[in-house]
Amino acid sequence: MTQALDAAIDSYLASRADTPVLVRQAMAAEPDDLLAVCLMGYLTRLAGDRDNAERSAALHRDLAARIAAGAGTERERGHVRALGLWLDDRLHSLMAHFETLLDADPTDILALRMAHYLYFYDGDAARMRDSVAARLADFAGHRLEGYVRGMLAFGHEEAGDYAAAERHGRAAVSSNAHDIWAAHAVAHVMEMQGRDDEGIAWIRQQRPHWQGANNFRCHLDWHEALCHLDRGDLDAVLALYDDAVAPALEDDFYLDLCNATSLLLRLEARGVDVGDRWTPLAALAEHHTGDRELVFASLHYLMPLLRTENPHADALFATLDAWSESDTTQGRVVREVALNVADFLAAAQRGDKAAATEAFAGFRGNLHRIGGSHAQRDLFRILAEAA
């Protein structure tokens, strides 16, 4: 890899805001480097919305044409194929393909990180952990070893081994204070163990190191808010919402809306009147009723539309129905899990306890398949109890 591409990958692993700029610089510096273009294609897929999916598809068409003309190393061709599988929503084939790339080169950090993300949104904590654990030794002494250890920390946390998660997460942060993903894994451990005071202190201690981070830092604000919520400090939760979580919404990134939606629903479950805070969330969600990119995101877009009785909710239900008929990885998740989740949300909103209970029973054992973390999916348990 070129020095410019190394810098772009480092930026991506650190969740820095300058990642797209550095990727474009890498593409300009080495026009024949297909990996830089693949990285941009991955980033646009990670955005999780229809517009960016179209951008990713355009990049893939260019890459495929160049490969057909004879360009590309074996590794580059492997990543171009991966991007194509992702665009076709053949995610299980894609995860297997990334493992094949890693078998050929265990230090292929792009394959490792993308597989890590995909296992997360497939709800497969064990594979998210084991995929990284199998390659950690290959990164011994490598400049990216800390990031790999931070990924392993999150895999351990989601798989329920909190001691290993905290050990690896703290080690990763000690080696690189800018590793927000590793710090995030430790925050998860503290949340899951009810160590609220420690969680708040940990996030505040690390926050100065995230000055150059992208909106993922707002997800750590969400984690701090959860700690305050568990302590019953509702004023602090509202302050974090207004000062940190809500302002991020202007960037129209799905995770920011997921953070905001989840926090408002949790506050309402505690009896808090959140005023007109739902209105801007519903306005954003209106623009994503046709997205068929990420089940987890679409369900969160549905929540503010239902909460505000916005008629665009009907369009999102129609999208889910059509999506459920597709023979793709996410289409099957919609058909087998998310339709029940959507029915549950609608029933809970209109106060139909019988229908909500029936819908909840239909998905509770398979909720992990929509992706997200245990902490994020706990929202559905809270809503079920409230309903």
DOBA-114856 format. One line per 10 residues: number of its first residue (from 0); for each residue x, y, z of C-alpha. Coordinates in nm, 3 decimals. Layout:
<recs>
NUM> X,Y,Z | ...
</recs>
This chain:
<recs>
0> 0.000,0.000,0.000 | 0.105,0.356,-0.061 | 0.181,0.601,0.217 | -0.130,0.801,0.126 | -0.351,0.493,0.152 | -0.191,0.396,0.484 | -0.280,0.741,0.618 | -0.639,0.704,0.498 | -0.675,0.361,0.659 | -0.528,0.487,0.985
10> -0.781,0.769,0.980 | -1.067,0.528,0.915 | -0.964,0.297,1.200 | -0.953,0.597,1.434 | -1.301,0.712,1.317 | -1.157,1.050,1.221 | -1.354,1.313,1.036 | -1.081,1.361,0.774 | -1.109,1.005,0.639 | -1.296,1.091,0.316
20> -1.049,1.370,0.238 | -0.752,1.139,0.289 | -0.908,0.866,0.075 | -0.962,1.113,-0.208 | -0.601,1.225,-0.172 | -0.488,0.863,-0.193 | -0.699,0.812,-0.505 | -0.545,1.121,-0.664 | -0.189,1.033,-0.562 | -0.206,0.682,-0.708
30> -0.476,0.668,-0.977 | -0.395,0.303,-1.049 | -0.437,0.195,-0.686 | -0.768,0.011,-0.684 | -0.762,-0.039,-0.308 | -0.807,0.332,-0.247 | -1.117,0.331,-0.467 | -1.242,0.018,-0.288 | -1.198,0.191,0.046 | -1.413,0.479,-0.078
40> -1.667,0.223,-0.195 | -1.667,0.062,0.149 | -1.710,0.397,0.321 | -2.013,0.482,0.111 | -2.166,0.141,0.189 | -2.102,0.199,0.559 | -2.308,0.517,0.538 | -2.613,0.291,0.526 | -2.846,0.495,0.303 | -2.973,0.477,-0.053
50> -2.788,0.781,-0.192 | -2.451,0.654,-0.074 | -2.531,0.305,-0.199 | -2.569,0.456,-0.546 | -2.230,0.627,-0.510 | -2.077,0.298,-0.407 | -2.232,0.124,-0.706 | -2.084,0.385,-0.942 | -1.739,0.329,-0.791 | -1.779,-0.046,-0.832
60> -1.876,-0.013,-1.198 | -1.555,0.180,-1.259 | -1.349,-0.077,-1.070 | -1.509,-0.369,-1.252 | -1.439,-0.207,-1.588 | -1.074,-0.153,-1.498 | -1.036,-0.512,-1.387 | -1.200,-0.635,-1.706 | -0.933,-0.436,-1.892 | -0.662,-0.627,-1.702
70> -0.589,-0.395,-1.410 | -0.550,-0.493,-1.047 | -0.344,-0.719,-0.826 | -0.492,-1.035,-0.681 | -0.566,-0.855,-0.354 | -0.728,-0.562,-0.534 | -0.943,-0.796,-0.740 | -1.049,-0.969,-0.421 | -1.166,-0.642,-0.268 | -1.348,-0.538,-0.583
80> -1.537,-0.867,-0.570 | -1.615,-0.801,-0.205 | -1.765,-0.463,-0.286 | -1.981,-0.622,-0.552 | -2.112,-0.885,-0.310 | -2.193,-0.610,-0.061 | -2.386,-0.412,-0.322 | -2.583,-0.727,-0.410 | -2.667,-0.778,-0.039 | -2.509,-1.122,-0.043
90> -2.367,-1.062,0.301 | -2.307,-1.418,0.413 | -2.113,-1.487,0.093 | -1.930,-1.158,0.152 | -1.828,-1.253,0.507 | -1.698,-1.589,0.383 | -1.510,-1.407,0.107 | -1.344,-1.172,0.355 | -1.232,-1.474,0.558 | -1.078,-1.618,0.241
100> -0.889,-1.291,0.187 | -0.770,-1.306,0.547 | -0.655,-1.665,0.508 | -0.437,-1.546,0.220 | -0.314,-1.239,0.413 | -0.402,-1.231,0.786 | -0.284,-0.868,0.807 | -0.532,-0.743,0.545 | -0.678,-0.482,0.779 | -0.949,-0.377,0.536
110> -1.083,-0.730,0.510 | -1.060,-0.772,0.888 | -1.237,-0.447,0.970 | -1.513,-0.491,0.713 | -1.579,-0.846,0.830 | -1.590,-0.716,1.188 | -1.858,-0.464,1.089 | -2.061,-0.718,0.895 | -2.060,-0.974,1.176 | -2.183,-0.697,1.405
120> -2.479,-0.615,1.182 | -2.546,-0.984,1.132 | -2.581,-1.021,1.509 | -2.303,-1.281,1.519 | -2.096,-1.187,1.823 | -1.900,-1.513,1.832 | -1.770,-1.473,1.478 | -1.702,-1.106,1.533 | -1.476,-1.212,1.822 | -1.321,-1.520,1.664
130> -1.239,-1.362,1.329 | -1.019,-1.103,1.501 | -0.880,-1.342,1.762 | -0.754,-1.572,1.486 | -0.540,-1.291,1.339 | -0.420,-1.105,1.648 | -0.088,-1.291,1.661 | -0.019,-1.196,1.300 | -0.034,-0.830,1.402 | 0.219,-0.867,1.685
140> 0.451,-0.567,1.661 | 0.251,-0.428,1.368 | 0.172,-0.056,1.374 | -0.200,-0.145,1.368 | -0.187,-0.402,1.648 | -0.367,-0.170,1.892 | -0.662,-0.124,1.658 | -0.691,-0.500,1.614 | -0.687,-0.547,1.990 | -0.963,-0.285,2.020
150> -1.173,-0.479,1.769 | -1.116,-0.796,1.969 | -1.228,-0.612,2.283 | -1.564,-0.531,2.128 | -1.604,-0.887,2.002 | -1.543,-1.020,2.353 | -1.790,-0.770,2.500 | -2.072,-0.863,2.266 | -1.995,-1.233,2.325 | -2.028,-1.177,2.699
160> -1.666,-1.208,2.817 | -1.645,-0.873,2.991 | -1.314,-0.935,3.165 | -1.134,-1.011,2.838 | -1.310,-0.722,2.668 | -1.199,-0.471,2.928 | -0.844,-0.606,2.935 | -0.799,-0.583,2.558 | -0.983,-0.251,2.536 | -0.772,-0.083,2.802
170> -0.454,-0.221,2.645 | -0.555,-0.081,2.307 | -0.634,0.262,2.448 | -0.306,0.263,2.641 | -0.116,0.205,2.318 | -0.323,0.455,2.120 | -0.540,0.706,2.307 | -0.717,0.797,1.982 | -0.866,0.448,1.941 | -1.227,0.542,2.004
180> -1.353,0.195,1.904 | -1.150,0.037,2.184 | -1.265,0.302,2.432 | -1.619,0.229,2.313 | -1.574,-0.140,2.394 | -1.474,-0.057,2.751 | -1.774,0.177,2.782 | -1.996,-0.112,2.674 | -1.851,-0.334,2.944 | -1.926,-0.074,3.210
190> -2.279,-0.026,3.078 | -2.349,-0.399,3.076 | -2.212,-0.440,3.428 | -2.402,-0.142,3.568 | -2.081,0.044,3.651 | -2.240,0.379,3.575 | -2.007,0.608,3.770 | -1.704,0.439,3.615 | -1.860,0.459,3.271 | -1.916,0.833,3.298
200> -1.565,0.889,3.431 | -1.412,0.669,3.158 | -1.585,0.851,2.874 | -1.503,1.193,3.013 | -1.141,1.093,3.064 | -1.106,0.975,2.704 | -1.311,1.247,2.534 | -1.021,1.496,2.492 | -0.847,1.240,2.268 | -1.138,1.238,2.021
210> -1.120,1.598,1.903 | -1.060,1.492,1.544 | -1.315,1.211,1.548 | -1.621,1.192,1.328 | -1.978,1.154,1.455 | -1.896,0.827,1.625 | -1.789,1.040,1.920 | -2.159,1.130,1.957 | -2.233,0.762,2.007 | -2.006,0.779,2.313
220> -2.213,1.076,2.430 | -2.511,0.842,2.398 | -2.330,0.587,2.614 | -2.264,0.848,2.879 | -2.632,0.942,2.866 | -2.726,0.577,2.929 | -2.510,0.578,3.241 | -2.685,0.892,3.367 | -3.019,0.735,3.282 | -2.937,0.426,3.486
230> -2.849,0.654,3.778 | -3.180,0.836,3.741 | -3.010,1.165,3.657 | -3.263,1.263,3.392 | -3.161,1.629,3.370 | -2.809,1.520,3.272 | -2.954,1.292,3.004 | -3.159,1.574,2.853 | -2.857,1.803,2.863 | -2.645,1.549,2.673
240> -2.926,1.500,2.425 | -2.962,1.871,2.356 | -2.591,1.958,2.361 | -2.435,1.656,2.189 | -2.676,1.397,2.047 | -2.930,1.623,1.872 | -2.679,1.862,1.705 | -2.522,1.566,1.522 | -2.850,1.501,1.342 | -2.776,1.774,1.088
250> -2.526,1.538,0.922 | -2.807,1.291,0.841 | -2.612,0.979,0.940 | -2.821,0.682,1.050 | -2.632,0.618,1.376 | -2.701,0.971,1.496 | -3.073,0.922,1.444 | -3.054,0.581,1.615 | -2.885,0.744,1.914 | -3.147,1.017,1.935
260> -3.448,0.792,1.883 | -3.331,0.541,2.139 | -3.261,0.807,2.400 | -3.598,0.980,2.360 | -3.787,0.652,2.390 | -3.592,0.556,2.700 | -3.666,0.895,2.854 | -4.035,0.863,2.778 | -4.036,0.518,2.935 | -3.915,0.696,3.252
270> -4.207,0.935,3.231 | -4.015,1.232,3.089 | -4.199,1.475,2.861 | -3.952,1.530,2.575 | -4.156,1.809,2.421 | -4.115,1.866,2.047 | -3.784,1.682,2.021 | -3.943,1.414,1.801 | -4.025,1.657,1.521 | -3.678,1.696,1.364
280> -3.621,1.320,1.388 | -3.940,1.251,1.194 | -3.841,1.510,0.934 | -3.512,1.329,0.877 | -3.679,0.989,0.869 | -3.912,1.104,0.591 | -3.613,1.105,0.355 | -3.523,0.744,0.430 | -3.851,0.561,0.392 | -3.725,0.407,0.067
290> -3.386,0.292,0.201 | -3.317,-0.080,0.175 | -2.965,-0.078,0.309 | -2.965,-0.163,0.679 | -3.256,-0.322,0.866 | -3.138,-0.182,1.199 | -3.147,0.173,1.062 | -3.485,0.137,0.892 | -3.649,0.021,1.215 | -3.511,0.325,1.393
300> -3.638,0.553,1.115 | -3.982,0.403,1.171 | -3.992,0.497,1.540 | -4.010,0.879,1.511 | -4.257,0.851,1.223 | -4.488,0.641,1.439 | -4.430,0.856,1.745 | -4.538,1.170,1.556 | -4.815,0.990,1.361 | -4.638,1.095,1.043
310> -4.809,0.953,0.730 | -4.468,0.871,0.581 | -4.467,0.571,0.813 | -4.694,0.401,0.558 | -4.424,0.439,0.293 | -4.167,0.279,0.521 | -4.402,-0.011,0.595 | -4.444,-0.056,0.219 | -4.066,-0.058,0.176 | -4.030,-0.324,0.444
320> -4.299,-0.537,0.278 | -4.127,-0.515,-0.061 | -3.784,-0.569,0.095 | -3.908,-0.885,0.267 | -3.977,-1.042,-0.072 | -3.616,-1.010,-0.190 | -3.389,-1.312,-0.173 | -3.103,-1.124,-0.011 | -2.942,-1.141,0.332 | -3.116,-0.833,0.467
330> -3.438,-0.921,0.285 | -3.457,-1.248,0.476 | -3.397,-1.064,0.804 | -3.684,-0.831,0.722 | -3.911,-1.122,0.635 | -3.823,-1.337,0.934 | -3.767,-1.073,1.205 | -3.813,-0.708,1.117 | -4.173,-0.725,1.000 | -4.268,-0.850,1.344
340> -4.056,-0.576,1.502 | -4.231,-0.312,1.291 | -4.574,-0.451,1.385 | -4.468,-0.445,1.751 | -4.364,-0.081,1.728 | -4.690,0.016,1.563 | -4.899,-0.177,1.816 | -4.708,-0.029,2.108 | -4.758,0.322,1.969 | -5.135,0.281,1.940
350> -5.156,0.113,2.283 | -5.270,-0.228,2.159 | -5.115,-0.447,2.427 | -5.242,-0.776,2.287 | -5.102,-0.710,1.940 | -4.776,-0.580,2.084 | -4.735,-0.890,2.298 | -4.804,-1.120,2.005 | -4.559,-0.937,1.778 | -4.291,-0.931,2.048
360> -4.321,-1.307,2.095 | -4.263,-1.345,1.723 | -3.918,-1.187,1.726 | -3.777,-1.186,2.078 | -3.562,-1.496,2.022 | -3.421,-1.366,1.693 | -3.384,-0.995,1.763 | -3.003,-1.019,1.740 | -3.041,-1.075,1.365 | -3.128,-0.709,1.306
370> -2.774,-0.626,1.420 | -2.659,-0.365,1.666 | -2.524,-0.421,2.014 | -2.687,-0.567,2.323 | -2.706,-0.214,2.464 | -2.882,-0.085,2.153 | -3.127,-0.375,2.125 | -3.218,-0.344,2.493 | -3.447,-0.065,2.377 | -3.697,-0.325,2.251
380> -3.714,-0.490,2.593 | -3.780,-0.148,2.748 | -4.055,-0.078,2.494 | -4.209,-0.420,2.555 | -4.219,-0.360,2.928 | -4.371,-0.016,2.873 | -4.633,-0.162,2.637
</recs>
